[in-house]
Amino acid sequence: MSELEAHVVHQEGIIQDLSNDIAKQWESIDAFTRTVEQLKDQLLNLADGVQFILPGKLPPQY
């Protein structure tokens, strides 16, 4: 195997490793995005519940 062929094989390995790393990062980003959306929904539901309990009016102690 020539030096150039060895270099190409090495570069292909590096490119594949980088591609795998990027795929894993996208999986993490997707998971974080789903988590943020779930938390946002929970906060909105909580806010709706507070509005139901206190419809535009603060309790007397405020």
MODELLER restraints for C-alpha pairs under 7 A, 6 or more apart:
rsr = mdl.restraints
at = mdl.atoms
